[in-house]
Amino acid sequence: MSAVAIECRGMSAPARTGLRVAVLFALLVAIILLMPAFELLFHRLFPALQTPIYQRASFLTLTLSHLGIVAVSSAVVTIAGIAIAIAVTRPRGRAFAGIVDTITAIGQTFPPVAVLVIAVPLLGFGAAPTVVALVAYGILPVIDTTVAGLRSVRPSLLDAARGMGLASRQVLFSVELPTAAPIILAGVRTSVAISIGTATIGSTVGALTLGSPIIEGLSGSNTAYVIEGAIVVGLLAVTIDQAFAWIDLWLRRHQN
């Protein structure tokens, strides 16, 4: 067994996950920046293609634009999802829990492409309809896990907080949300993972995403474009997912 493997074995779970995130991030950056250097490789794999490397935009530009769309939609989903979940778990809002569940479930049954078709006439082409589609498709996991997390808080903790004289808002922010944080994070993690993959279809309505080489490759029978886009999207999704895994371990460690 190598010295590196032995050293990694002795590391804590958060440290190992952090190291994994660093390695994945370095690999992702290297592939994005060095994609033109793989032209000879793709020429050999696909000799019939005149341009085996996607050139309409750099992969750095595509990745940053893709991340921007995902970040905006995920921020909206997280803020709105947590706010809605808090509302339906309060005494005054419990009557609306069923209605919220129905609406969000309907939002997930609509394919993102259908949402884009509806949003484009209202918002035009570009990133805006893509963000709307991602919000409609990604809000359900955040609402579900936030509701589950808030309901999982032990009544004894709530009683103790109220016994200390804390107001309802103080109980929410000092006890309920911190206790439910790991469960809420799981929903945000799922939603972000969905958004990273689903954002690729935004290129069909003019958004600049990592779906651009994939869609152009499919329409132009350029397999190299499809592979390039898929590799970067997949590696981006895995890297961000592992980053969330590290945050989850950190939260659980500091809760104990």
C-alpha positions as CSV (number, residue, x, y, z in Angstrom):
1,M,0.0,0.0,0.0
2,S,1.3,3.4,-1.0
3,A,2.2,6.1,1.6
4,V,-0.5,8.4,0.1
5,A,-3.1,5.7,0.6
6,I,-2.0,5.1,4.2
7,E,-2.1,8.8,4.9
8,C,-5.6,9.2,3.4
9,R,-6.8,6.2,5.4
10,G,-5.9,8.0,8.6
11,M,-7.7,11.2,7.6
12,S,-11.1,12.1,9.0
13,A,-14.2,11.8,6.7
14,P,-14.5,15.5,6.1
15,A,-10.7,15.7,5.3
16,R,-11.0,12.8,2.8
17,T,-14.0,14.4,1.2
18,G,-12.3,17.8,1.0
19,L,-9.3,16.2,-0.7
20,R,-11.6,14.5,-3.2
21,V,-13.3,17.8,-4.0
22,A,-9.9,19.4,-4.5
23,V,-8.8,16.7,-6.9
24,L,-12.0,16.7,-8.8
25,F,-11.9,20.5,-9.0
26,A,-8.3,20.5,-10.3
27,L,-9.3,17.9,-12.9
28,L,-12.3,19.9,-14.0
29,V,-10.3,23.1,-14.4
30,A,-7.6,21.3,-16.3
31,I,-10.0,19.8,-18.8
32,I,-11.9,23.1,-19.3
33,L,-8.7,25.1,-19.9
34,L,-6.9,22.4,-21.9
35,M,-9.7,21.2,-24.1
36,P,-8.1,22.6,-27.3
37,A,-5.0,20.4,-26.5
38,F,-7.2,17.3,-27.0
39,E,-7.8,18.2,-30.7
40,L,-5.2,15.6,-31.9
41,L,-6.8,12.9,-29.7
42,F,-10.3,13.6,-31.0
43,H,-9.0,13.8,-34.6
44,R,-7.7,10.2,-34.2
45,L,-10.9,9.0,-32.6
46,F,-13.1,10.7,-35.2
47,P,-11.0,11.2,-38.4
48,A,-14.0,12.2,-40.5
49,L,-14.6,15.3,-38.4
50,Q,-13.0,18.5,-39.7
51,T,-13.5,20.4,-36.4
52,P,-13.4,17.9,-33.5
53,I,-13.2,20.6,-30.8
54,Y,-16.1,22.8,-30.1
55,Q,-15.1,26.4,-31.1
56,R,-18.2,28.6,-31.0
57,A,-17.3,29.5,-27.4
58,S,-14.6,28.4,-25.0
59,F,-15.4,25.8,-22.5
60,L,-14.5,28.2,-19.8
61,T,-17.1,30.7,-21.0
62,L,-19.7,27.9,-21.4
63,T,-19.0,26.6,-17.9
64,L,-19.2,30.0,-16.2
65,S,-22.4,30.8,-18.0
66,H,-23.8,27.4,-17.1
67,L,-22.8,27.9,-13.4
68,G,-24.4,31.3,-13.4
69,I,-27.8,30.0,-14.6
70,V,-27.6,27.2,-12.1
71,A,-26.6,29.5,-9.2
72,V,-29.4,32.0,-9.9
73,S,-32.1,29.2,-10.2
74,S,-30.7,27.4,-7.1
75,A,-30.7,30.6,-5.0
76,V,-34.4,31.2,-5.9
77,V,-35.3,27.6,-5.3
78,T,-33.5,27.5,-1.9
79,I,-34.9,30.8,-0.6
80,A,-38.4,30.2,-1.9
81,G,-38.5,26.5,-1.0
82,I,-37.3,27.0,2.6
83,A,-39.7,30.0,3.0
84,I,-42.7,28.0,1.7
85,A,-41.8,25.0,3.9
86,I,-41.5,27.2,7.0
87,A,-44.9,28.7,6.2
88,V,-46.7,25.4,5.9
89,T,-45.2,24.0,9.1
90,R,-46.5,26.9,11.2
91,P,-49.9,26.6,12.8
92,R,-51.5,29.2,10.5
93,G,-50.1,27.6,7.3
94,R,-50.7,23.9,7.9
95,A,-54.0,24.1,6.0
96,F,-52.1,25.0,2.8
97,A,-49.6,22.1,3.0
98,G,-51.7,19.9,0.7
99,I,-52.1,22.6,-1.9
100,V,-48.4,23.4,-1.9
101,D,-47.6,19.7,-2.3
102,T,-50.0,19.4,-5.3
103,I,-48.6,22.5,-7.0
104,T,-45.0,21.6,-6.6
105,A,-45.7,18.0,-7.7
106,I,-47.4,19.3,-10.8
107,G,-44.3,21.5,-11.5
108,Q,-42.1,18.3,-11.5
109,T,-44.4,16.4,-13.8
110,F,-44.0,19.0,-16.5
111,P,-40.9,18.2,-18.6
112,P,-38.5,21.2,-18.5
113,V,-38.8,21.5,-22.3
114,A,-42.6,22.1,-21.8
115,V,-41.8,24.8,-19.3
116,L,-39.4,26.4,-21.8
117,V,-42.1,26.3,-24.5
118,I,-44.4,28.2,-22.2
119,A,-41.8,30.6,-20.9
120,V,-40.2,31.7,-24.2
121,P,-43.2,33.6,-25.5
122,L,-43.4,35.5,-22.2
123,L,-39.7,36.0,-21.4
124,G,-38.0,35.7,-24.8
125,F,-35.0,33.6,-25.7
126,G,-31.9,33.3,-23.5
127,A,-31.2,32.4,-19.9
128,A,-34.5,33.7,-18.4
129,P,-36.8,30.9,-19.5
130,T,-34.1,28.4,-18.5
131,V,-34.0,29.8,-15.0
132,V,-37.8,29.5,-14.8
133,A,-37.7,25.9,-16.0
134,L,-35.0,25.0,-13.4
135,V,-37.0,26.7,-10.6
136,A,-40.2,24.9,-11.5
137,Y,-38.4,21.6,-11.7
138,G,-36.1,21.9,-8.7
139,I,-38.2,23.4,-5.9
140,L,-40.0,20.2,-4.8
141,P,-36.9,18.5,-3.2
142,V,-36.2,21.6,-1.2
143,I,-39.7,22.0,0.1
144,D,-40.1,18.3,0.9
145,T,-36.8,18.0,2.8
146,T,-37.3,21.3,4.7
147,V,-40.7,20.2,5.8
148,A,-39.3,16.8,6.8
149,G,-36.4,18.4,8.6
150,L,-38.6,20.9,10.6
151,R,-41.0,18.1,11.5
152,S,-38.1,15.9,12.7
153,V,-37.0,18.4,15.4
154,R,-37.7,16.7,18.8
155,P,-40.5,18.3,20.8
156,S,-38.3,18.3,23.9
157,L,-35.9,20.7,22.2
158,L,-38.8,23.0,21.3
159,D,-40.2,22.9,24.8
160,A,-36.8,23.6,26.3
161,A,-36.3,26.6,24.0
162,R,-39.8,28.0,24.8
163,G,-39.1,27.4,28.5
164,M,-36.1,29.6,28.2
165,G,-38.4,32.4,27.0
166,L,-37.5,32.3,23.3
167,A,-40.1,33.8,20.9
168,S,-41.4,31.7,18.0
169,R,-39.0,33.4,15.6
170,Q,-36.1,32.8,17.9
171,V,-37.0,29.1,18.2
172,L,-37.2,28.8,14.4
173,F,-33.8,30.4,13.8
174,S,-31.9,29.1,16.9
175,V,-33.3,25.6,17.2
176,E,-35.4,24.3,14.3
177,L,-33.4,25.5,11.3
178,P,-30.0,24.6,12.7
179,T,-31.2,21.1,13.8
180,A,-32.9,20.5,10.4
181,A,-29.9,21.9,8.4
182,P,-28.4,18.5,7.3
183,I,-31.8,17.3,6.0
184,I,-32.5,20.7,4.3
185,L,-29.0,20.5,2.7
186,A,-29.9,17.1,1.2
187,G,-32.8,18.7,-0.7
188,V,-30.7,21.6,-1.9
189,R,-28.0,19.1,-3.0
190,T,-30.6,17.1,-5.0
191,S,-32.1,20.2,-6.5
192,V,-28.6,21.6,-7.6
193,A,-27.7,18.2,-9.2
194,I,-31.0,18.3,-11.1
195,S,-30.3,21.8,-12.3
196,I,-26.8,21.1,-13.5
197,G,-28.0,18.4,-15.8
198,T,-31.2,20.0,-16.8
199,A,-29.6,23.4,-17.6
200,T,-28.1,21.9,-20.7
201,I,-31.5,22.1,-22.5
202,G,-31.4,25.8,-22.1
203,S,-29.2,26.0,-25.2
204,T,-32.3,25.0,-27.2
205,V,-33.7,28.5,-26.5
206,G,-30.5,30.5,-26.8
207,A,-29.0,30.2,-23.4
208,L,-25.2,29.8,-23.3
209,T,-24.7,26.5,-21.4
210,L,-22.6,23.4,-21.6
211,G,-25.5,21.9,-23.5
212,S,-24.5,24.0,-26.6
213,P,-21.8,21.5,-27.8
214,I,-24.1,18.6,-26.9
215,I,-27.1,19.9,-28.9
216,E,-25.0,21.1,-31.8
217,G,-23.2,17.8,-31.8
218,L,-26.4,15.9,-31.9
219,S,-27.9,18.0,-34.6
220,G,-24.7,18.0,-36.7
221,S,-23.7,14.3,-36.1
222,N,-20.6,15.5,-34.4
223,T,-20.0,12.9,-31.7
224,A,-16.8,14.7,-30.4
225,Y,-18.9,17.8,-29.4
226,V,-21.3,15.6,-27.5
227,I,-18.6,13.8,-25.7
228,E,-16.8,17.0,-24.8
229,G,-19.9,18.6,-23.4
230,A,-21.0,15.5,-21.5
231,I,-17.6,15.1,-19.9
232,V,-17.5,18.6,-18.5
233,V,-21.2,18.5,-17.4
234,G,-20.7,15.2,-15.7
235,L,-17.5,16.2,-14.0
236,L,-19.0,19.5,-12.9
237,A,-22.0,17.7,-11.4
238,V,-19.8,15.2,-9.5
239,T,-17.5,18.0,-8.2
240,I,-20.4,20.1,-6.8
241,D,-22.1,17.0,-5.4
242,Q,-19.0,16.1,-3.5
243,A,-18.7,19.7,-2.3
244,F,-22.2,19.3,-0.8
245,A,-21.1,16.0,0.8
246,W,-18.2,17.9,2.5
247,I,-20.6,20.6,3.7
248,D,-23.0,17.9,5.0
249,L,-20.2,16.2,7.0
250,W,-19.0,19.5,8.4
251,L,-22.6,20.4,9.5
252,R,-23.1,17.0,11.2
253,R,-19.7,17.2,12.9
254,H,-20.4,20.6,14.4
255,Q,-23.9,19.5,15.5
256,N,-22.5,16.7,17.6
